[in-house]
Amino acid sequence: MIFFLILSQGVRSQDTHYGPTYQAMLMNNPAFSGVAAEGTLRLSYLNFLPGNNYDFHSFFASYDSYFSELHGGAGLWIADDYLGGIVNDLRGGLAYAYSLRAGKEFYINAGLGAAFFHRGFTFAGAVLPDMIDRLGGISYPSSEVLSDGGRTVLDMSTGFLLIYRKFFAGLSVNHLSQPDLSHNGSPERLKRKFSMNASWLTGGNNLGLRPIGFLEIQESFVTGSAGVSAETQHLSMTMLFSANNAGNSGLQTGFAVNAGRLGIFYNYRFSLKSASALLPVSLLHQAGISFSLNRVDKRDNPGTINMPRM
């Protein structure tokens, strides 16, 4: 008892890791606001670790567009992470990116994002240790009383995007103020998350190849992805290899279909190597849809990019 009373350690909280996806990039890097010029609504659904029935789901929605009056792009987004029926992270925010022409074909977007982050709890379906009897059954109720309270905090992010011809690279920092999500007095701070990505398009109009790279660092957790996307006017297919410093690696494949103003996409990620038996073969299903709600004259914003549709 003396040992555990003396020993103390701060609790560190991490984000839900969406992985390499440009359909939710606005949440990670506000500098991507309006870079596609068109006013686009994006909807995504993600099912994490479906093989083990952990009941981890995420929903994401965003809208962004370029506005010449703002000399840049602006957008809004909302995400809901449903984590096993006990923890629920609801967040949403606004993003703005100022577009600067630094050369004949060189552009710099500087972005700033402000969001709310609400972490809620519900213990109605939780099984606590004192509820498990010797025969493996469950006895209600528990002698321990847990509060279903939650906490809402302000979250800030910033990012930059460099664009040169058909090449672009982004850098962003999330959780600038390291907000405290604890609701019982024990600090539970979201550590700053650094995200980097790069991509460039090669080839002609009929078929283009696009190398893609991601790197994400949140305190001691490091994950990276690299791969390629083959794209035509209406269809694209991607394959990315990912790994992290916990000893896990996986492969993500996906496709996207673009039919004018409407686009649909699907990604599937499976495990190649797991450092823990907790990870099943199927790591992620992601499906989504995008709508181009309004056309923007690209002559007013020549620093646009054709983002990967994954």
Disulfide bonds with the S-S distance in Angstrom:
none
